[in-house]
């Protein structure tokens, strides 16, 4: 039961679409290095990566047992895998592998091979305050168009699950660092600290409770009061849009038959400041698998390109960085830049619209420059390389357009994505 003071804080945070959760953490005997694995929507074209994860975990308790790596989504045993996930969740709860903490947030301090520090705040959002539809006026909004066909597997997992473990990152537009600055003088107790497997860096978590919650509430209230636009909003979903949309669908279906404060009404996320020096906006590249890649590439050039300039793979990254309104390509031994015919807010818009309007092709979304180069050199592959994304465009563009094109950006390289660590009960 929350104290009266925290009841008041809970009410203030509730007006901002925030819920103070009771987090689940692995017990002190669990090896956190093998417990925490990377987000399930990473390395979707690299089954070798997930096989290596399994070899690291072996038979130790791990979030690998609680997630569905998307590289396996099309496998024939998908339904059996979902049942195993839900069974593992129940086993971890009944055998004490995980324990429930007192209500509060978690301040995370993450390092990666690319940045020395990135701060996050684990909290729960109210799904009644979130809308993933274009043109939404809710306080919590999606940044990309939700592809409804991608939701059923995620819905099936959550519908029968007793707990959630999130990889969702939600952004705040906080140039003055009000939220995390409010915690700079606090001395919260440490909950965990661990290195992360396969080059993921490290993470430390601190429990945010009591008066620190009040400071967070005050900072977020100030931030929302400064939000601009006809329909101001506070949170933009940066990673995990489809996972959060699935949680919303599950809750909408449950709502008529459960209590208003049922745990499934909320979803655990990590909040990150758009202006955190450790948050790197990276483009998401497109991998196209086609039988006749020369013809496909020629058609692309003719339809959307005004000029094509050949560059070596070694020159391509610098050329793309210094170009305006262009995308790169690698197709076997061919590589260069395509300058687009039309000036648009984002070059990725033209590319995604072209991919959406053409005949069915096999498309994958690739995180990381080196991986894209390697895949682009393989037979039957065309990789389209997107330019860097300006984070200052995010909130104004979502406010104006509703949503960005699908997979418009990534928050860092694949290795910088959220590793599963905390959880929360969503059934009772």
C-alpha positions in Angstrom: 0.0 0.0 0.0 1.5 3.4 -1.0 1.8 6.0 1.8 -0.5 9.0 1.7 2.3 11.2 0.4 3.0 8.8 -2.4 -0.8 8.5 -3.1 -0.6 12.3 -3.9 2.4 11.8 -6.1 0.7 8.9 -7.8 -2.3 11.1 -8.6 -0.1 13.9 -10.0 1.8 11.4 -12.2 -1.4 9.7 -13.3 -2.5 13.0 -14.9 0.7 12.7 -17.0 -0.1 9.1 -18.0 2.4 7.6 -15.6 2.0 4.8 -13.0 4.4 4.0 -10.2 5.1 0.2 -10.7 6.2 -2.6 -8.4 9.1 -3.9 -10.4 10.3 -7.5 -10.6 14.0 -8.1 -10.5 15.9 -11.4 -10.5 16.9 -12.7 -7.1 20.4 -12.1 -5.8 21.6 -15.6 -6.8 20.9 -15.0 -10.5 23.9 -14.3 -12.8 22.8 -11.0 -14.3 25.3 -11.3 -17.2 23.4 -14.3 -18.4 20.0 -13.0 -17.3 20.0 -9.9 -19.4 19.7 -10.4 -23.2 19.2 -7.8 -26.0 15.8 -6.7 -27.3 14.0 -9.4 -29.3 13.6 -7.1 -32.4 17.4 -6.9 -32.9 19.6 -9.1 -35.2 16.5 -10.3 -37.2 18.7 -11.4 -40.1 21.4 -13.0 -37.9 20.3 -16.3 -36.4 24.0 -16.9 -35.5 23.8 -14.0 -33.0 20.9 -15.7 -31.1 22.6 -19.0 -31.2 25.6 -17.4 -29.5 23.2 -15.9 -26.9 21.9 -19.4 -26.2 25.5 -20.7 -25.8 26.2 -18.0 -23.3 23.0 -18.6 -21.3 23.2 -22.4 -21.3 20.7 -23.5 -18.6 21.0 -20.5 -16.4 17.9 -18.4 -15.5 17.6 -15.8 -18.3 15.2 -13.5 -20.0 16.0 -15.5 -23.2 13.4 -17.9 -21.8 10.8 -15.0 -21.6 11.1 -13.5 -25.0 10.4 -14.4 -28.7 13.5 -13.3 -30.8 11.9 -12.1 -34.0 14.4 -13.9 -36.1 12.3 -17.0 -35.3 8.8 -15.5 -35.9 8.2 -17.3 -39.1 9.4 -20.7 -37.8 6.7 -23.5 -37.8 7.1 -23.9 -34.0 6.0 -20.3 -33.2 2.9 -21.2 -31.2 4.8 -23.8 -29.2 7.5 -21.2 -28.5 4.9 -18.8 -27.1 3.5 -21.5 -24.7 7.0 -22.2 -23.5 7.6 -18.5 -22.9 4.4 -18.2 -20.7 5.3 -21.4 -18.9 8.8 -20.1 -18.1 7.3 -16.8 -16.8 5.0 -18.7 -14.4 7.9 -21.0 -13.3 10.2 -18.0 -12.6 7.5 -16.4 -10.5 6.6 -19.5 -8.5 10.2 -20.7 -7.8 11.4 -17.3 -6.7 13.8 -16.6 -9.6 12.3 -13.1 -9.6 11.2 -10.9 -6.6 8.9 -7.9 -6.4 10.3 -4.6 -5.3 8.5 -1.8 -3.4 6.8 0.8 -5.7 9.2 3.1 -7.4 11.1 3.9 -10.6 14.5 2.7 -11.6 17.2 5.2 -12.7 19.4 3.3 -15.2 22.9 4.3 -16.1 24.0 2.5 -19.3 27.4 2.4 -21.0 27.9 1.0 -24.5 30.9 0.6 -26.9 29.9 4.0 -28.4 29.0 6.1 -25.3 30.2 6.2 -21.8 26.9 7.0 -20.2 23.2 7.2 -21.0 20.5 7.8 -18.4 17.0 6.2 -18.4 14.1 6.1 -16.0 12.1 2.9 -15.8 8.4 3.6 -15.1 5.0 2.4 -16.2 2.8 4.3 -18.6 -1.0 4.3 -18.6 -2.2 2.6 -21.8 -5.4 4.7 -21.6 -3.2 7.8 -22.2 -1.5 6.2 -25.2 -2.7 6.2 -28.8 -0.7 4.7 -31.7 -3.0 6.0 -34.4 -1.9 8.8 -36.8 -3.4 12.1 -35.8 -3.6 11.1 -32.1 -3.9 13.9 -29.5 -2.9 11.7 -26.5 -0.2 12.6 -24.1 1.8 9.5 -25.2 2.2 8.9 -29.0 3.8 6.6 -31.5 6.6 7.9 -33.7 6.1 5.5 -36.5 3.0 4.1 -38.3 1.9 0.9 -36.7 1.7 -2.1 -39.0 -1.3 -4.0 -37.6 -0.1 -7.3 -39.3 2.9 -7.3 -37.0 0.9 -7.3 -33.8 -0.8 -10.8 -33.6 2.3 -12.7 -32.3 3.0 -10.0 -29.8 -0.6 -9.9 -28.7 -0.6 -13.7 -28.2 2.4 -13.6 -26.0 1.1 -10.8 -23.8 -2.5 -12.2 -23.6 -1.5 -15.3 -21.7 1.5 -13.8 -19.9 1.6 -13.3 -16.1 4.4 -10.7 -16.4 6.1 -8.3 -18.9 9.7 -7.6 -19.6 10.0 -4.5 -21.7 12.4 -3.2 -24.3 10.3 0.0 -25.1 12.2 3.3 -25.0 10.1 6.5 -24.7 11.5 9.9 -25.4 11.0 13.3 -23.7 11.9 16.6 -25.2 13.8 18.0 -22.3 16.7 20.3 -23.5 17.2 21.7 -20.0 17.4 18.3 -18.4 14.7 19.0 -15.9 13.8 15.3 -15.2 17.2 13.7 -14.8 18.6 16.9 -13.3 16.0 16.6 -10.6 17.7 13.4 -9.5 21.3 14.6 -9.6 21.4 15.4 -5.9 19.6 12.3 -4.7 21.4 9.3 -3.4 19.2 6.4 -4.3 20.1 2.8 -3.3 21.7 0.6 -6.0 19.5 -2.3 -7.2 21.9 -4.0 -9.6 25.0 -3.6 -11.7 26.3 -5.9 -14.4 28.2 -6.2 -17.6 26.0 -7.0 -20.6 26.7 -10.0 -22.9 28.2 -9.9 -26.4 29.6 -6.4 -26.3 26.5 -4.6 -24.8 28.5 -2.5 -22.3 27.2 -2.3 -18.8 24.2 -1.1 -16.8 23.6 0.0 -13.2 20.1 0.5 -11.7 19.1 2.7 -8.7 15.7 2.6 -6.9 13.8 6.0 -7.1 11.3 6.3 -4.3 9.9 8.8 -1.7 10.7 12.4 -2.2 12.6 11.7 -5.4 9.3 10.7 -7.0 8.0 14.1 -6.1 10.9 15.8 -7.8 10.3 13.8 -11.0 6.6 14.6 -10.9 7.4 18.4 -10.6 9.9 18.2 -13.5 7.5 16.4 -15.8 4.7 18.8 -15.0 6.9 21.7 -15.9 8.0 19.9 -19.1 4.4 19.3 -20.2 3.5 22.9 -19.5 6.2 24.0 -22.0 5.1 21.5 -24.7 4.3 23.2 -28.0 1.8 22.7 -30.8 -2.0 22.6 -31.0 -2.1 19.2 -29.4 0.9 19.1 -27.1 2.3 15.8 -25.9 4.9 14.6 -23.4 6.1 11.2 -24.5 7.1 9.9 -27.9 7.7 6.2 -28.3 11.2 5.8 -29.7 11.8 2.0 -29.7 9.3 -0.8 -29.3 6.4 0.9 -31.0 4.8 -2.4 -32.0 5.3 -4.1 -28.6 3.6 -1.2 -26.9 0.8 -1.2 -29.5 0.2 -4.9 -28.8 0.0 -4.1 -25.1 -2.6 -1.5 -25.9 -4.7 -4.0 -27.9 -4.6 -6.5 -25.1 -5.7 -3.9 -22.6 -8.5 -2.6 -24.8 -9.9 -6.1 -25.1 -9.7 -6.7 -21.4 -10.9 -3.3 -20.1 -14.7 -4.1 -20.1 -14.3 -7.2 -17.9 -11.7 -6.2 -15.3 -11.2 -3.5 -12.6 -10.1 -0.1 -13.8 -6.8 -0.4 -12.1 -6.0 -3.8 -13.4 -2.2 -4.2 -13.9 -2.6 -4.8 -17.6 -3.7 -1.2 -18.0 -0.1 -0.2 -17.6 3.1 -1.0 -19.5 6.7 -0.8 -18.3 9.0 1.5 -20.4 12.3 3.3 -20.1 12.2 7.0 -20.5 15.2 8.8 -22.1 15.8 12.4 -22.7 16.0 13.3 -26.4 19.0 15.4 -25.6 21.0 13.0 -23.5 24.6 13.0 -24.9 24.6 9.2 -24.7 21.5 8.8 -26.9 22.5 8.4 -30.6 20.0 8.6 -33.3 21.0 6.2 -36.0 19.4 5.5 -39.4 17.7 2.2 -40.1 18.8 0.8 -43.4 16.7 -1.3 -45.8 17.7 -4.8 -47.0 15.8 -5.9 -50.2 16.0 -9.5 -51.3 15.2 -9.8 -55.0 15.8 -12.3 -57.8 17.0 -9.7 -60.4 18.6 -7.1 -58.3 20.1 -5.2 -61.2 16.7 -4.6 -62.7 15.2 -3.8 -59.3 17.9 -1.2 -58.6 17.5 0.3 -62.1 13.7 0.7 -61.6 14.3 2.3 -58.2 16.8 4.8 -59.7 14.4 5.7 -62.5 11.4 6.1 -60.2 12.7 8.2 -57.4 16.2 9.4 -58.5 17.3 12.5 -60.2 21.0 11.6 -60.2 23.1 8.6 -59.4 26.8 8.9 -58.3 29.0 5.9 -57.9 31.2 5.7 -54.8 33.3 2.9 -53.4 32.0 1.3 -50.2 34.8 3.0 -48.3 33.8 6.4 -49.6 30.1 6.0 -49.2 29.5 6.9 -45.6 31.3 10.2 -45.9 29.5 11.0 -49.2 26.1 10.3 -47.6 26.9 12.4 -44.5 27.7 15.4 -46.8 24.8 15.0 -49.2 21.3 16.4 -49.0 18.2 14.5 -50.1 20.1 11.4 -51.0 20.2 7.7 -50.0 23.1 5.2 -50.5 22.9 1.8 -52.1 25.1 -1.4 -52.1 24.2 -4.2 -54.5 27.1 -6.7 -54.8 30.0 -4.8 -56.4 27.8 -1.7 -57.1 27.6 1.1 -54.6 26.9 4.8 -54.6 24.3 7.6 -53.9 20.9 8.2 -55.4 19.8 11.9 -55.2 16.1 12.0 -54.9 13.8 13.8 -57.3 11.7 15.5 -54.7 12.7 17.4 -51.6 11.0 15.9 -48.6 11.2 16.3 -44.9 13.0 13.0 -44.6 14.6 11.0 -47.4 13.4 7.8 -45.7 9.8 9.0 -46.6 10.5 8.7 -50.3 12.1 5.3 -49.9 9.4 3.8 -47.7 6.6 5.1 -49.9 8.3 3.5 -52.9 8.7 0.2 -51.1 5.1 0.3 -49.9 3.7 1.0 -53.4 5.6 -1.6 -55.4 5.1 -5.3 -55.8 5.7 -7.6 -52.8 9.4 -7.8 -52.1 11.2 -9.3 -49.1 12.3 -6.3 -46.9 14.3 -6.4 -43.7 15.3 -3.4 -41.5 19.0 -3.4 -40.6 20.7 -1.7 -37.7 24.3 -0.8 -38.1 26.6 0.3 -41.0 29.0 -2.6 -41.0 26.2 -5.2 -41.0 24.5 -3.4 -43.9 27.7 -3.4 -45.9 28.2 -7.1 -45.3 24.6 -8.0 -46.2 24.7 -5.7 -49.3 27.5 -7.7 -50.8 25.6 -11.0 -50.7 24.0 -12.5 -53.8 20.4 -11.3 -54.4 20.6 -8.4 -51.9 20.2 -4.7 -52.3 20.8 -2.5 -49.2 19.5 1.0 -49.2 21.5 3.2 -46.7 19.6 6.0 -45.0 21.2 9.3 -44.0 21.6 10.4 -40.4 18.4 11.5 -38.5 18.2 14.9 -36.9 16.7 14.3 -33.4 15.5 17.9 -33.2 13.0 17.1 -35.9 11.3 14.3 -33.9 8.7 16.1 -31.7 7.8 18.9 -34.3 7.4 16.3 -37.1 5.2 13.9 -35.0 3.1 16.9 -33.9 2.7 18.1 -37.5 2.5 14.7 -39.4 1.1 12.4 -36.8 3.8 9.7 -37.3 7.1 9.3 -39.1 7.6 6.7 -41.8 8.1 3.2 -40.5 11.6 2.5 -39.2 12.7 6.2 -39.7 15.5 5.9 -37.1 17.0 3.8 -34.5 18.2 4.8 -31.0 21.9 3.8 -31.5 23.4 0.7 -33.0 22.0 -2.8 -32.3 24.4 -3.3 -29.5 23.1 -0.2 -27.7 19.5 -1.4 -27.5 17.8 -2.1 -24.3 18.7 -5.4 -22.6 15.8 -7.1 -20.7 16.4 -6.9 -17.0 13.3 -5.5 -15.0 9.8 -6.9 -15.2 6.4 -6.3 -13.8 3.3 -8.4 -13.1 0.5 -7.8 -15.5 -2.0 -10.5 -14.3 -3.3 -11.2 -10.8 
